[in-house]
């Protein structure tokens, strides 16, 4: 049953390959971000498909371990039941995560959570980090780097948790709009953000709404009014114009007077003990 109030989680998965008939899921991990109820749930899955050494190295799951695990059909109801308790779920599209997540894991759910891609959000709002794969995200998270390499799922979820808070911190920064600080102008970041959202992409719109919902559950020094930043849905492919990417890239790394972000009781902060 759908949660009554906004609730957030991060999901990561390992599969034998791209979504298809001859491939299968190996491992699903879900990190709840609710303070007081935060914690990790994970499911090991028999993919009912063969997989090579590269997949074993990435997931640290052997063929013997995979064959002894329950199949997806045996665990589907449990996984979907748990995901239905969240209104929003973040993930990181590296290769094929989005297809597996939306077309397979969430398939058939009467009220699936909103899925938001942290890779898309990072490419728009933290372009200077140039995050291309999970290794780049892990390298930026000191918490993730403390996790044993033998637990790649835990490492990934810790890194994604840190990345989500980086995005929220950028979103909530209060910066003068111009050197003259013209009256009535929104902060510079929101001006740039408005241009990004004017592109009106389906993927960006969904991801943005999820990030906005999370931001509304973060306590800041000053309230934010973001109702005018809702993008209209279209079917266009999300492409950030070069001139706008250049502006964001040159500005974001120089920000020093960011608003202090203080999580409320319903959002758990990144912690070495959480996972």
C-alpha positions in Angstrom: 0.0 0.0 0.0 1.3 3.4 -0.9 2.8 5.5 1.9 0.7 8.4 3.0 3.5 10.9 3.3 6.6 11.2 1.1 9.2 8.5 1.7 12.5 7.9 0.0 14.8 5.1 -0.8 17.8 4.4 -3.0 18.0 1.2 -5.2 20.9 -0.5 -6.8 21.0 -3.8 -8.7 23.3 -6.3 -10.4 22.2 -8.3 -13.4 23.8 -10.7 -15.8 23.6 -8.2 -18.7 21.3 -5.9 -20.5 17.6 -6.4 -20.1 16.4 -9.3 -22.3 15.1 -12.9 -22.4 18.5 -14.5 -21.9 19.5 -12.3 -19.0 18.4 -12.1 -15.3 18.7 -10.2 -12.0 21.4 -11.2 -9.5 21.1 -8.8 -6.6 18.8 -6.0 -5.5 19.6 -3.6 -2.7 17.3 -1.0 -1.3 18.4 1.6 1.2 15.6 3.3 3.1 16.3 7.0 4.0 13.6 7.4 6.6 15.1 8.5 10.0 14.2 5.9 12.6 13.4 3.3 10.0 16.5 3.6 7.8 18.3 0.4 6.9 19.3 -1.9 4.1 17.2 -4.7 2.5 18.7 -6.9 -0.1 17.7 -9.9 -2.2 20.0 -12.4 -3.9 18.4 -13.9 -7.0 18.9 -16.9 -9.2 19.0 -15.3 -12.6 18.2 -18.6 -14.4 20.9 -17.5 -16.9 24.6 -18.0 -17.4 27.0 -15.1 -16.7 30.7 -14.6 -17.1 33.7 -13.5 -15.0 33.1 -9.8 -15.5 29.7 -10.0 -13.9 31.1 -12.2 -11.0 33.9 -9.6 -10.4 31.5 -6.7 -10.4 28.8 -8.3 -8.2 31.1 -10.6 -6.1 28.5 -13.3 -6.6 29.6 -16.7 -7.8 27.7 -19.0 -10.1 27.2 -21.4 -7.2 25.7 -18.7 -5.0 23.4 -17.5 -7.7 22.1 -21.0 -8.5 21.3 -21.6 -4.8 19.3 -18.4 -4.4 15.5 -18.1 -5.0 14.3 -17.0 -8.4 12.8 -13.6 -9.1 9.3 -15.0 -9.3 9.7 -16.5 -5.8 10.7 -13.1 -4.4 8.8 -10.7 -6.7 5.9 -10.2 -4.3 8.2 -9.4 -1.3 10.4 -7.0 -3.3 7.5 -5.1 -4.8 5.6 -5.1 -1.5 8.6 -3.4 0.1 9.1 -0.9 -2.7 5.4 0.0 -2.5 6.0 1.5 0.9 8.1 4.3 -0.7 6.8 7.2 -2.8 10.1 8.0 -4.5 13.1 5.8 -5.3 16.5 7.0 -6.6 18.8 5.0 -8.7 21.9 5.6 -10.9 21.7 4.7 -14.6 25.1 3.3 -15.4 24.4 0.7 -18.1 21.0 -1.0 -17.9 19.7 -0.2 -14.4 16.9 1.9 -15.5 15.4 -0.7 -17.9 15.6 -3.5 -15.3 14.2 -1.3 -12.6 11.2 0.2 -14.6 10.4 -2.6 -17.0 11.0 -5.6 -14.7 11.2 -4.8 -11.0 8.3 -2.4 -11.0 6.3 -4.2 -13.7 2.8 -5.0 -12.7 2.8 -2.9 -9.5 -0.6 -1.1 -9.1 1.0 2.0 -7.7 4.8 2.0 -8.3 7.1 4.6 -6.7 8.4 7.5 -8.7 11.8 6.5 -10.1 14.5 9.2 -10.3 17.9 8.8 -12.0 20.7 10.3 -9.9 23.0 10.1 -13.0 20.6 12.4 -15.0 20.3 14.8 -12.0 24.1 14.9 -11.5 24.7 15.6 -15.2 22.4 18.6 -15.1 23.1 20.1 -11.7 26.7 18.8 -10.9 28.2 18.7 -14.4 31.7 19.5 -13.2 31.9 16.2 -11.4 31.7 14.3 -14.7 30.1 11.2 -13.2 30.1 8.5 -15.9 29.9 5.3 -13.8 29.6 4.1 -10.2 33.3 4.1 -9.7 33.3 7.9 -10.1 30.5 8.2 -7.5 32.3 5.9 -5.1 35.5 8.0 -5.4 33.6 11.0 -4.1 32.2 9.3 -1.0 34.5 8.8 2.0 31.8 6.7 3.6 31.6 4.3 0.6 35.3 4.0 0.5 35.3 2.6 4.1 33.1 -0.3 3.0 34.8 -3.6 2.2 35.4 -4.2 -1.5 33.8 -7.6 -1.0 30.5 -5.9 -0.5 29.9 -3.9 -3.8 26.2 -3.5 -3.1 26.9 -1.8 0.2 29.6 0.4 -1.4 27.3 1.5 -4.2 24.3 2.4 -1.9 26.6 4.4 0.5 28.0 6.3 -2.5 24.6 7.0 -3.9 23.4 8.2 -0.6 26.2 10.7 -0.4 25.5 11.8 -4.0 21.9 12.5 -3.2 22.8 14.8 -0.4 25.3 16.7 -2.7 22.4 17.3 -5.1 20.2 18.5 -2.3 22.9 20.8 -0.9 23.3 22.4 -4.3 19.6 22.8 -4.8 19.3 24.6 -1.4 22.1 27.0 -1.8 21.3 30.7 -1.6 23.5 32.8 -4.0 23.0 36.4 -5.2 21.6 36.4 -8.7 24.0 39.0 -10.1 26.9 41.0 -8.9 24.5 43.9 -8.5 22.0 41.6 -6.8 19.1 43.0 -8.7 15.9 43.1 -6.6 13.3 40.5 -7.4 15.6 38.1 -9.2 15.9 34.5 -8.0 19.3 33.1 -7.1 21.7 32.4 -9.9 21.3 28.6 -9.6 17.5 28.9 -9.9 17.9 31.1 -13.0 20.1 28.4 -14.6 17.8 25.7 -13.3 14.8 27.4 -14.9 16.6 27.3 -18.3 17.3 23.6 -17.8 13.7 22.8 -17.0 12.6 24.8 -20.0 13.8 21.9 -22.1 10.9 20.0 -20.7 12.2 16.4 -20.9 10.3 13.5 -19.5 13.4 12.1 -17.7 14.4 15.4 -16.3 10.9 16.3 -15.2 10.4 13.1 -13.3 13.8 13.2 -11.7 13.4 16.9 -10.8 10.0 16.4 -9.1 11.5 13.6 -7.0 14.5 15.8 -6.0 12.1 18.7 -5.2 10.0 16.4 -3.0 13.1 15.4 -1.1 14.2 19.0 -0.8 10.9 19.9 0.8 11.8 17.5 3.6 15.1 19.2 4.3 15.2 22.0 6.9 17.0 25.1 5.6 17.8 28.5 7.0 15.3 30.1 4.7 12.1 28.7 3.1 12.2 28.0 -0.7 9.4 28.7 -3.1 9.9 26.4 -6.1 6.4 26.0 -7.4 7.2 27.8 -10.6 9.9 25.2 -11.5 7.6 22.5 -12.7 8.6 21.4 -16.2 5.9 20.3 -18.8 6.4 16.6 -19.8 7.5 16.0 -23.4 9.1 13.1 -25.3 12.3 15.0 -26.1 15.7 13.5 -25.4 17.4 15.3 -22.5 20.3 17.3 -23.8 22.0 20.1 -21.9 22.9 23.0 -24.2 26.7 23.6 -24.3 26.5 27.2 -23.2 24.3 26.3 -20.1 26.6 23.4 -19.2 29.6 25.8 -19.4 27.8 28.2 -17.0 27.0 25.5 -14.5 30.5 24.0 -14.7 32.2 27.3 -14.1 29.9 28.4 -11.3 29.2 25.4 -9.1 32.8 24.6 -8.0 33.2 28.2 -6.8 30.3 28.3 -4.4 31.5 28.8 -0.8 28.6 30.3 1.0 26.1 27.5 0.8 23.2 27.4 3.1 23.7 24.8 5.9 21.5 21.8 5.2 20.0 20.3 8.3 18.0 17.1 7.8 14.6 16.8 9.4 13.7 13.7 11.4 12.3 11.9 8.4 15.4 12.0 6.2 18.5 10.0 7.3 21.9 11.6 6.6 24.8 9.6 5.1 26.4 7.6 7.8 29.1 5.0 8.1 26.8 3.0 10.4 23.7 3.1 8.2 24.7 0.3 5.9 
